[in-house]
Structures are given as C-alpha cells and as structure tokens.
C-alpha cells in the first residue's frame, strides 16, 4: 500500500540562464525526477523550442508564460528555481502570481535592480548582438566568463558545450532578454514578504554576481539560506550538478515536511 503519511512530492520548475536553454538543467532535473518529483524545464521565450513572439521585452511576459505552463499541467503550487535570468524571472513570478510558490531557489541572481550604468551596458550588448559583424566575436569573448576560472581550466569540454549553446541562441532572443532584464525593478521588497523555504546559491568564482549581491538577496528572505559553491562560477547547475540537485532536494524536503511548512505562501 502507498505511504499516505508522506506528502506528495512538490512539483519543480527549473528556469535557465541567458543565453542558454533548458538543457542546462538536464543533470539536476534527472536527479530530482529519480527522487519522485515532477520537474518542468521550460525553454523561456525565444530560446530552444519556444518562439519569441511579438511582445515588447518584459520579464513579466515571461513570468506569465510560466504561469500559463503550470495551468496547462494542472499545477497550482511549485518549487521555483532559476539561474541568472531564470532567477530574475522567478522573482518576477513572485510579484505577478502570489500564492503559487512554496519553495524558492535563486542561483547567480541579484535581487536589486541594475544601476543606470549596468542597464545601459545591457542595452548596448543587445545592440551588438544584432550586429552581424560583431556578434560572433562578442559571444566568443563573453560566454566563457559565465563559467568559473577553475571550470574553464579543468573542463574545456564544458566551455565548448556552453559556447555551442550560446552560439545556437537566436540573436533577437538574446537582445530581447537583455533589454527585459535591464528594465527589471528592485525585487528586495517582494523577497522580504516571501516567507517560504528559500535558497540563494552563489559560485565562489562567479565573475558576474558578487558574494555581497548574494548575501543581500539571502538576507532579504525571511527563511533564506545562503550557500557558496567552491570552484563554481555563474552556471552552477552545469558546473556542480550533483551539489545543486542535493541542495534542491533538501529545499524540497523542507517545504513538504509537516512540522516545517507552517508558513504563508507569498
């Protein structure tokens, strides 16, 4: 007979980074499915198999896409995990769809809005991505920096894999996403009222999101826990998939343990 004393496994949504697509989550997703969880790894708007559409750049549009996907699967509440751009989408989802997130994991994502200078740099990057004479050089120069220095040295095969994924991304989608991210608001206010099990993960070798950025994000969450992965950079699900799967499993256990889940969903 089935064990009716244990709660059903919580469905999980894993949101990918820019300029990659859902396969970046393949290894952690397999591990979570093996542990009984329903796992969705959608390609966000414009990436992988998902068309970009004609809507203006907005993370709110992407968050609403995720809500529509959950509705299609008949899923009301989920654990939501996002890396980099996926983390920004996750925080937008918290604002747009309150009450649907029971556990949150943010990888390589800062909660604060871009400074005017950083937003301008994103928009310039978007413009360069649409320039046929500069795009290849830009991708080749910037993409390896998504991985930690140790990863680049120890795993050149992973560098090539990430470069292949980045080169395969539609330039229009990358530009659209950069402009959407540049316009995102400060998410600290919504995190402060997100009283659910939450995890903030940073790579010790992340060259894009600082340790202080991660600490600020974790401190804003009432039940936030900060974890630093040694030897990892900005793409922890690719660089440390086993550790990421274990961290997510512990988070999911926390969210479904009866004596721990007396929280209010945001």
Buried (B, 14 or more C-beta within 10 A) or exposed (E): EEEEEEEEBBBBBBBBBBBBBBBBBBBBBEBBEEBEBBBBBBBBBBBBEBEBEEBEBBBBBBBBBBEEBBEEEEBEBBBBBBBBBBBBBBBBBBBBBEEBBBBBBBBBBBBBBBEEEBBEBBBEBBEBBEEEEEBEEBBEEBBBBBBBEBBBEEBEEBBEBBBEBBEEBBBEBBBBBBBBBBBBBEBBEBBBEBEBBBBBBBBEBBEBBEEEBBBBBBBBBBBBBBBBBEBBBBBBBBBBBEBBBEBBBBBBBBBBEEEEBEBEBB
